[in-house]
Amino acid sequence: MKTLLLSTILFLSGFSAASTELNKEYTLWYNRPAYNRGGDFSKIVSRGYPYDEDWERWSLPIGNGAMGACIFGRTDIERIQLAEKTMGNKGAYGMGGFTNFAEIYLDIHHNYAQDYKRTLRLNDAISTVSYKYEGTEYSREYFASNPANVIAVKLKASQPGMISFTVRPVLPYLHAFNNEQTGRTGHVQAEKSLITLKGEIQYFHLPYEGQIKVINYGGTLSSVNKEDNNGIINVSKADSVILYITAATSYELKDSVFLLPNAIKFKGNAHPHNQVTERIRKAVEKGYEYLRSEHIADYQHFFNRVDLQLTEHTPSIPTDKLLNQYRNGKHNAYLEELFFQYGRYLLISSSRQGSLPANLQGAWNQYEFAPWSGGYWHNVNIQMNYWPAFNTNLAELFIPYMNYNETFRKAAVNKAVNYITQNNPEALNSIAEENGWTIGTGATAFGIEGPGGHSGPGTGGFTTKLFWDYYDFTRNKQLLKDHVYPALMGMAKFLSKTLKPQSDGTLLADPSFSPEQVHQQKYYRSKGCIFDQSMILETYHDLLNAAKILNDKDPFLKTVKEQMGKLDAIQIGESGQIKEFREEKQYGEIGQYQHRHISQLCAMYPGTIINTGTPEWLEAAKVTLKERGDKSTGWAMAHRLNLWARAKNGNRAYKLYQDILTYGTLENLWGSHPPFQIDANFGATAGIAEMLLQSHEGYIEPLPAIPDNWKKGSFNGLMARGNFEVSATWENSTIQSLQILSNKGELCRIKLREAATAQVIDERNKPVKLKFSGNDILEFKTRKGANYKIIF
């Protein structure tokens, strides 16, 4: 009955309970628990930031969008580190920051386990621990359910009556309630089979609550409340035990969060008690097996859309040893596949509709103050988080950012007014909304900044590129009208007022900053740096394309067209480079020579202005890429990877991928800045898709940057603009088969080496009428929902 009910629920919610199985199992696995060298929730400071090596390098993350848990897999005292994305304190910069929700310890006391193994299976988003202790086999299973919004844990043994342990949650970083920055109350109360964790964050007057429900099969439970306000539950001689964990705060995503003073942002919001109580009640009612099946169906609805095969071999050694071999030059295509899919797994686990978007650490943080507040940094990091959403078939996962952006939009209008008033008051419109909206680098769940300081106004245009890509990959006109076009229009109105006329007839953003670029020990201020000018140009292009599709005749579009011709956005310097600054002559004479940001090439990726149709710019971009250098922080190498893919240089793009795995990846495959930043994972996944499939030049191009090391392989389900789902196989770097699913019925244009000799047949096995452009591009009309096969 429950299986039938599950199928009905999944059908009504828009997807089938039946999921396509991938060709391979993708598993991170280890033959020992995560280390315990840094204590429980360590406050060690290393290299200027808090650092818990055991958590950062060795724990395994599960998440459901709203919550993230890190599993350590220990047999003596298991540690489950719990984060919830609305749980925030003052943070490092006063805008609010992501903080640790709780540490949950399971005192098991199996100190000398044998045959140990812990895993994180990407195919079903389930983590496991298994081992033998004194002749009994023990196992634990963990998953984070999005439909139920709970984290479930099951402990069992091969013999009855052998499960005994203590559930001991701890609220970390409690401080006296007299410190604006760190004040946090909290207590842990145990009653029968339920533990409640409850308190308040002083800085925002933000109540929070978590609950842990303990269900035993066989044996007994007993609850104890200690004098230190730490309640525990003892489990004795059970056959198996299930834990249901959930957490929430009084946070509600609405514009008042970004408009009101900190003390009253959440005034009047409901306490989370009823919310978390209801989640636990429903989870218990449904039962573990139902929740598990529901979780797998929900997760695989996203994950199973894309398959990548670069090797038939699955290594038999633990993931940390496999990574260590890779670091020492023994490269393995399975690890390259695994890391690609891991990025998709992490995005599914940290960005789901109804939750906040994935932040700088995704959904995971054990520190009191997450590095850089665990925020949404808009001069590359938040954009990189969502690059793989579009080309790896996860477009719906962008909705959390879209909702977040639209919610802070009123505050962003105020930021635009303030910016224009300060920097170009003559352009200010008396109607606030006519000045558009803007966003600076800094943003969190609790506040936003305007541009300036070290990143210019082009940061906003860099952001709206995500909105246009969301439309371009889905071709959903209602989405364009309701969400994408308003975002572009508002941003364009703001950007138009950042431009000032120059004596040579150009219009330049003033002031202007290339993100975080330092010259003579301070952030370099300029006029019309390439980043700002090119992001303005990208925004204008996208706005005009959107207006044409919607047949909009807004008078402001005339201003856009007039300004476009005066931007002079891309310039080539004396070194043959794309100039970062207009006043720059030789490469690197202004700023840091090998700076981690490579903002002067954002018009090449994720922008599209620099492409094969602008060969001089493209060659100059390669010069800049070579001079900037490959080795950098994790996310910066990921941006370079995408840029080399756009340059159609597969071997150099592949080298960057190798560098990320060698220098920018931790043992649990999290990306490292350092410290851990998730954007390296997301950027690398997007980059691999970009090597395999591109569609930004008006046509679909399969294998545009295939490296020599990937002579044979296949992929299924990657996305191209126009909402085309593409699958291909290749041998000797030559395409053997190509299949296109047209989800919107758009005109399909494909670039192939010998397009004139190709044939296209539809799913009825009938030939399709083709039109050719030169020797390498064919095009044909498609029907919505139809499959097409290209025959060579």
N, C-alpha and C positions, 0 to 999 in steps of 0.2 A: 504493500500500500504506500509506504513512504517513497519507494522508487518511482511509482507512478505519480505521486504528488510532486516530487522533485522535477520530473520531466515536464509536468504542467506548468510549474512555476517558471522554469527556464524558458519554455516556449513563450509564455506571456511576457517575459521580460526581454524577449527579442533574440534569443539564441537557443540553439539545440543542446540537449543534454549529451548528445553524441559528439565526441571530439575526434578530430583526425589525429592519429598517433604519429609522432615524429619518428624518423628513421633511426634515431639513436637516443640513448639515455645520457643526459647531461647532469653529472653529479660532482659536486665538490665533496671530497672525503679525506679523512685524516685518521691515522692510527693511534692518536693520543688526544686527550682533552685539550682545550685551550689552557695555556699556562696560567699560573696564579702567582706571578712574581711581583706584581704591583699592588697586592692587597685587594681589597674588595672594590670600593669605588675611589680609586687613587686620585690624589690631587697633585701628582708629580708635575713639575714644570720642566719642560725640555724644549730647547730652542725657542723659548719665548711664549709657548702655548701649553695648556694642560695636556698631559700625555699619559694614557694608560695603555701600555704596549699590549697587554693581554687582550683588552677589549678591541683595540684598533687593528691589530694584526691577526688575531686568532679566533675571535667569536664569529658566529655565523648568523646573518640577519634574516629574519622573516618579517613580513609586514602586510598590512591590509589597506594602506593609504592613510588612515587616521593614526594608527599605532604602529610602532616598530619594536621588535624585541630581538635582542642579541643572545644567542644560545652558546653557552660555553661547554656543555657536554661533560661536566666533571662527574666523577663517581663518588668523591668524598663529600663535597659541598657544591651542589650544582648552583650555578648563577644564571638567572634569567634577568637581563637588564632591560627595563621597560621604558619606552619613550612614547609620548603622545604629543602631536605637533602643535596643539594649542597651549601647551604647558610652557609658560614663558615668564621670565623675570626681566630685570632692567636690561640685561645684556651688556655687551662691551661698549656700545655707542649710545646708550640711552634711548634707543627706539624700541626696546624690547628684544628679547633673545630666547632661543630654544634652550630648555633645561631638562635635565633628567627627571623622569616621573618617579621611578621606584626601582629598587633592587629586590629581586625575589630569590631567596635562597632555599634550597631543598637540602636539608641535612640528612644525607643518605649513609655516610660513613662506610662506604665500600672502598677501602684504601688501597687494596692491591688487586685490581681487576685484571683479567686476562682476556685475550682475543677481542680487544677493544676496537671499535670503529664508530665514527660519527660522520654523518652525511648531511648534505643539503641537496635534495633532488630538484633541479630546475623544472623538470617535466611536470611535476605536480605541486611544487612549492611546499614540500614537506621536509622537515629536518628530523633526523633520527639519531639515536645513540644505542649501541648494543655492546654487551660484554658479558663475561662470565665472572661470577664471584662465589667462591666456596661451593662449586659444583652446580650452581643455579645460573640459568641464562636470564639476563635482564635486558629490557628494551624500553626506550622512551621515544615518543613521537610528538612532534610539535608542528602546528600550523596556525596561521593568522587568517581568519575568515573575514572576507569583506562583506558578504551578505549578512552575517550574524554580528559583525563588529566585535568579535571576541578572539582571543588567543586560546587555543585548546592544547592541552598537554595530556598524554596518556602514558602511564607507567604500568608495566606488567612484567610478570616473571613466568618461567617455565614450570614452576611448581606452585601449588596453592599456598596461601598464607605467608608468602615470603616478602611482601612489600611493606616495609616499615621505614618511615622517615618523618621529618618535621618540616612543615611549610612555615618559613620565617621571613616575611617581607620586612624591608627597611625603607623608610623615607629618607633619602640622602639630603645632605646640605641644609639641614634645619638650622635656623639662626633665630636668635631672639627677635621678637616682633617690634624692633625699634630701629631697624636699619633699612632705609628706603631701598637700597640696592639689593640686599640679600635677605631681608626679612621673609621668613617662611614658617608658618605653623604647620603642624601635622601630628597625627597620632594614628596608630594601628590598633584596631579593635577586633577581637575574635569572638564569635558567638556561634556555638554549635558547628556547622559546616561552612560558615561564611566568615571571611576576613575582609574588613572594610578599612581602606586607607583614605584619610580625609584631612584636608587642611585648606590654607589660603596663602596665595602669593601677595605680599604686602604692596609691592610696587603698583600693581593694577587692581588691588582688592579683588583678586580672581580666585574664587573657590574651585577646588578640584576634589575629585573622588575616584578611587579605584576599588574594585571588588575582586576577590578570588573565591570562587566556589569550589569546594573539595567534595568529590563524590567517590565513595569507596564501595567496592564490591567485595564483600567479605571483610573480616576484621573489624576494627573499631576506630572511632575518631574521638579525640578529646581536645577542647580548646582551652588555652591558658592566656590570661592577660597579665603581663608583667608590670612592675612598678614604673618601668621606663616607657610606658605607653606603646610597647611593641607586643601585639597579640600574635599568637602562634597557634597552629593546629598540629597535633601529633597524630600520625597514622600508624596503626599497629596491626601487623599480620594480615594485611589485605591480600586478595588475589590480584586485583588491579585497582588503579585509582585514576580518576580524571580530574583535571583542573581546568576551570574556565576563568579566564582573566579578562577584564576590561577596564577602561579608564576614560575619563572625560573631564572637562572644565566647563565653566559657565560661558566660555567664549562663543560668540555668534558672529559669523562673517556678515557684517553690514557696515554701511558707510560711516556710522558713528564711531566705529573702531578707529578710523583714520582722521576723524574730525574732532573728537572730544578729548578733553584732558585725561591723563592716565587714570586718575582716581575715579572717574565716572564712566569709563569706556563700557563697562559691563554692568552698570547699575541697572537694576530691574530685571536682569536676565535670570532665568530659572536656575536654581542650584542643580548640579548634575546628578544628584542622588537618584531621582526617579528614572532618569535616562539609563544609568548603568544598572540599576536594579531590574529594569525591564529587559535589558539585553541578557542578563544572567538568567532570568526566569525563562525567556524564550529558548535560550541555548539548552538549558536542562530539559525543557519540554521536548525539544526536537531530538536530543540525544546525540552522542558522539559520532556514531556511524553516519547518521543523516547529515550532520554538519560537515563531516569529512567529505562525503560525496558531493554535497552542495558546493563546498570550497573548491574541490578539484574541477568541477564543471565550470564554475565561474572563472577560475584562473586560466584554465586551458582554452576557454573562449578567446582569450587574448594571446596567450603564449604560443599556441599551436598554429597560429596563422603563418609563421615563417619558419622554414627549415633551411639550414645551410650545411652542405656536405663538402668538406675539403679532404677528408681521409676516411677510409673504412676502418681504421685502427682505433681502438679505445684502450688507452694505457691502463696498466694494472698497478700503478704506484700511486701513493697519496698525492693530493693536489699540491701540497707545499713542496714536496720533493720534485714533482713535475715542473713547478715554477722555478725551483732552484736549478734544475737541469737547463731550463730555458735561459735563465740568467747567465749560465756558463756556456752558452753557445749551442746546446743541443735542442734545436727548435722543433716544436711539435705542433702539427696542424690541429690535433684535437683540442689542445689548450687554446688555440686561436679561435676555434669554433665555440668552445666553452665560454671564453671571455666575451665574445659577441653576444651569445644568448644570455649571459649573466647581466649585461647591461639592460636587456629587455626585461628580464626578471625583476631587477631592481626598480625599474620604472613602473611596472605593474604593481609592485609592492609598496610604492611610495607616492603614487599619484592616481587616485581614484575619485570619480565623481562623488561629490558630497564631502570631500576632505579638502584641506589646504593643499596647494601644489607641493611638489618635491622641492625641498630646500637644499642648502649647500651640502648638508649631510643626508639628504634623502628624507628618511623618517627615523634616523637612528642617532642617538647622542647619549653618552653617559656622563658628560661633564656638567658642572653647575652652570658654566657659561660656555656654550658651544663656540668653537673657533669662528671668529667673524660673525658671532651671534646666531649662526645657523640660519642666515637670512636668505633673501632673494636678491643677489647682487646682479645689477642690470647692465654691467659693462662687458659681460660675456657669459657669466656663470649660469644665470637662469635661462638664457637662450640655449646654451649648450645642453642643459638638462632636457630640453624638449626637441632638440634636433632629431633624435631617433624616433620620436613619436610618429612622424609623418612617413619617413621612408621605410620603417620596419613595421608598418601596419598596426600602429597603436594610436591612431589619431584621436580617439575619444579621451585618451589620457591627458590631452591638452586642456580639456574642459576645466579642471581645477584651477589652472593658471588663468584662463579666460575669465572665470567667475571672480577670482581674486582681483584681477586687474580692473574689471568693471566695477567692483565694489569700492576700490580706492580712487575711482575716477573723479569723484567730487573733490576730494582732497588734492588730486593731481591738477585740477583746474585752478585751485588756489595757488599751487606751486608755480603754475604757468604765469599767473598774474604777478606773483612776487618776482619771478625771474625777469619777465619783460619790464616790469617797473624799475628794477635795478639796473638792467643792462641795455634796454632800448625803449625808454619810456615813450618816445614819439610814436611807437607802433602799437601802444596799448589801446585796446578797445574798451569802452566803458561798460559793455556787456561782458561779464566775466567769461561766459561759455564761448564767446567768439574768439577768445585767446587760446582756445584749445586746451589740451592737457599735456602734462609732461611727467617724466620720472627720471630721477638721478640714479646713481649707482646703488645707494643703500635703500633697502626695503626689508621689512620683516612682516610677521603676522600682525604686528601692532602699529606700524607706522611706515611712512615713506619719506624720502628725501627728494629735493629738486636737483637738477644738474649743476655742476660747477665743482671747483676744488681740484679735481684731477680727472674728471671725465666730462666731456662737453655735451651739448644738447642733442647731438646725434645718438646718444644713448636711447632716447625715446624711439627714434626711427629704427634702431637696431632691434628694439622690442616689438614694434608693430610688424616687422618682417615675419615674426612667428604667426601673427594673425593672417597675413596674406598666404603664407604657406599652408595654414590650416584650410583655407578655402581652396587653394590651388590643387592640393592633393585630394580633396573630397569633392570639389565642384558642386557644393551644396549652396544654391542661390539664396535660400532662406537664411542660411548661416551668414552668407555674405551681406545680406541686407540688414540683418538684426545685430550682428556682432562685428564683423570684419570691417565693413565700410565705416561705421561710426568711429571705430578705433583709428582707422587711417585718416579720416577727415579731421578728427580732433587733433591728432598728432601733427598733421600737415599744417593746420592753422597755427599751432604753436611754433613750429619750425620756421614758418614763413616770417615770423616776427623776431626771429633770432638773427636774421640776415641784414647786413648793412651794405649799402652801395660803396664801391671803391672807385678810385680815379680811372682805373682801366675798364670800367664798365661791369666788372664782376660783382656778384653778391656773396659776401662771406659771413659765416657765423662768427660772431664776436661778442664775448670771448670764446675761445675754442681750445679744447684739450684733447690730446690723444691719450686714451685711458691709461692712467698711472705711469705715464712716461716721465722720467726724471732727468733734468738737465741742471748741472751745477748744484746738485743736492736739493733741488726743489722741483715740484711739479711744474712742467713747462707750459706757460700760457701763450697762446698764439691767436692768429686770425685764420679761419677757414682751413684748419688741418684736414687732411684727406678723410679721416674717419667721419668727422661731422659733415663735411660736404657730400661725401658719398652716401651716407645714411639718409641725408635729406633727399638726395636724388632718388635713392631706392624707394623711399616713402612716396615721393611724387609719382614715380612710375606706377607703383602699385595702386595708388589712389585713382589715377586716370584710367587704368585698366578696369578697376572695379566700377567706376562711374560709367564707363562704356557698356559694361555687361548689364548694369542696372538701368541704363538709359537716364542717368541723372544729369540735370542741367544746372546744378548749383553754381551761382555766379563766382564763387570762390575758385572754381576750377580754372577760370581765366587767369587769375593771379598765379596759380600753380604753373600753368603753361608758360607764362611770361618769365617767371623766375627760373624755371628749369634751364633755359638757354644761357643763363648768366652764372651758373654754379661753378663751371670749370672744375668739376669734382676730382678728376684723376689727372695727375701730372707725373711726368717722367724726369728723373734727375740726371746729373752728369755721370753717375755710375751706372746708368741704365736701369735704375731702380724705380719702383713706385715710391714717390716721395711721401714721407709721413707728415712733413710740414712744408708749406709752400715756400718758406724761406730757406729750406734745406737745398744744398747743391749736391755734395757728395753723400753717399749713404753713411749714416751713423754719425755725422758731424753734430747733430743735435740729439740728445737723449742717449739712453743706454743701447749699446751696439746690438746686444743679443737679448733684449728685453723679452720677458715672458709673453706679454701682449704683442700681437701682430695686427694691430687695429687698422693699419693702412690697407690691409687686404680683406677687410670684412665685406667689401664690395665684390669680392671673388667667391667667398663663402662666409656666411650663409647668403650673401647677396649674389646677384647674377650679372651685374654691369660688366665685370671683367670676365670674358669668356673667349671661346675660340673665334667668335665673330669680331673680336677686338684684338688681333694677334700682337700688336705692339704692346698693348697693356699687359697681355698675358705673358709675353716674354719678360717684360719688366717685373711682373709679379714673381716670376721664377728667380730673378736676380735678388729681389728682396728676401724671398724664402731662403735662398742659399746663404746670404749674408747673415740673416737672423739666426741661423743655426738650428739644428734638430733638437739637441738635448735641452730640456727645460723642465718645468714642473709638469705633473701629470696632465692637467687639463690643457696646458699650453702645447704639449706635444700632440694632444688630440686635435686641437685646432689646426696645427700644421699638417697632420695626417689628412684632414678633410681638404685642405688647400692643395696638397700635392695630388690628391685624387682628382680635384677639379682641373689641375694642370695635366691630367691624363698620364701621369708618370706613376705607373703601378709599382715599380720597384722602390722608388723613393717613399711612396705612401706606405708600402709594406715595411720598409725600414723603420718608419715612425711607429708603426704598430708594434714591431719588435722592441723598439725603445720603450714604449709604454709598458709592455710586459716586463721588460728587463729592469727598468729604473723607476717606473711610476706605479707599480702594483705591489700590494701587500699579500701576505700568505693566504688571507681569506678572499683574495682577488678584489678587494676594495681598491679604488684609485687613491693615489697619495699626492698631496701638493708639495711637501707635507704640511700639516697633518692630513688625515683622511679627508678627502673631498670627493663627492660622488660624481662631479661633472666629468672627471676623466673617464669613468666607466661609460657614461652616456655619450660623450663625444667620440670615444673609440668605436662604440657600436654604430653610431651614425656614419663614421668614416668608412667602416667595412662595407656598409650598404652603399655608400657613395662610390667605392671602388668597383662594386659589382653592377651598379645601375645608376644612371643619371637621366634627368629629364628637364633640366633647367634651361635648355637652349632651344626649346620649341619642338623637341622630338625626344623619343625614348632611345637611350643608347645603352645596350647591355654590354657588360664587361669593358667599360671605358678605361679602367686602370687596373687591369689584371696583372699581378706580378708573376715573374718567372716561377716562383715557388708554388704557385697554385695552377699548375698546368691542366689539372683535371678536377672537376667538381660539379656541383649543382646547387641551385637555390630555388626555393618555392615561396611565393607570397610577398616578395618585396613590392613596394608601391612606387608608382610613377605619377607625376602630375597628370591631371585628367581623370584621376581615380581608376587607373589601370593597375591591375594586380599581375605581376610578371613572374614567370618561372622559366628557368633555363638550365641546360646541361652543357658542359664543354669538355673537350679533350684537346691536348696540345695547344691550349689557349685559344681554341677555335670553337665557336658555338656549334653544338650538334643538334639541339632542339630548343625551341622557344615557344612559349605559350602565353597568351594575353587574355585576361578576364576583364571585360569592360563593364565596370559597375555603374557607369552613368550614360553610356551610349555616345561618347564623344568621338570626334575624329581622331584616329590613331596614326601617328607618324613615328617611324622607327628608322634609326640609322644602323645600317649593316654594311659590312665590307663589300659585298657584292649583292646589293639590294635588287638589281635588275634580274638576277637569276632566281630570286626567291618566289615562292608561291604562298598564298594564305588560304586556308580552308576553315570554315566555321564548324560549329559543333554538330551540324547536320552532314558534315563531310562534303560540303559544297564549296567550290572555289569562290573567292571574294574578288571583286573588281578592284584593281590596284591602280594607283597613280604614282609616278616616279619623279623624284627631283634629283637630277644628276645620277651618278652611279651608286650613291650610298644611302639615299633616303626613299622609303616607300611609305605611302599613306593609303588608308582605306576607312570607309565609314563603318561604324560598329552599331550593334543593337545593345540596349541596356540589359545586362545580365548574361550576355553571350560570351562564349569562349572561342578563341581563335588560335590556330596553330600555324606557325610559320615553317614551311617546308623548304629545305635547301637542296 
